[in-house]
Amino acid sequence: MAYRVEYGGELIEFAALDAALDCARNAIVNDLGRIDGWSVEHDEELNDWYVRGVRNGRRIGPTAIVSGPRARQTVFEEWERRVVFIGETPADAFAMAAAWLEKRPDITTLGDVGWHHTADGHQLRVYFQP
């Protein structure tokens, strides 16, 4: 499969970008309810799309990540999953991650932590072993 959708700790693969983006949007609507529109940003270097719901002119809720095919071969460690937290401040992102991890005592191993400042805010990516 060429496109991977990651949302809420789940990973689904699709052959076409349109199907992957539709899946991301449906996951967000199922999670948040009514949505007025979408915020979709494309990172050309990684070939990833970041999809968020928009309500009342503001981005809301978690981000669905659609990963596209890479220009060169990439090795994925299938045992890891990624969850993304976006806060207005670094402390917000870390607090969301701590609260999320506290509700999942079965997660005992973190593979890595990534930090990015994006247009949406401060993004913390946590890679974990399910």
ABEGO torsion letter per residue (X at the ends): XABBBBBGGBBBBBABAAAAAAAAAAAAAAAAEBBABBBBBBBAAAGBBBBBBBBGGBBBEBBBBBBBBBABBBBBBAABBBBBBBBABAAAAAAAAAAAAAABAABABBABBBBBBBAAEBBBBBBBBX
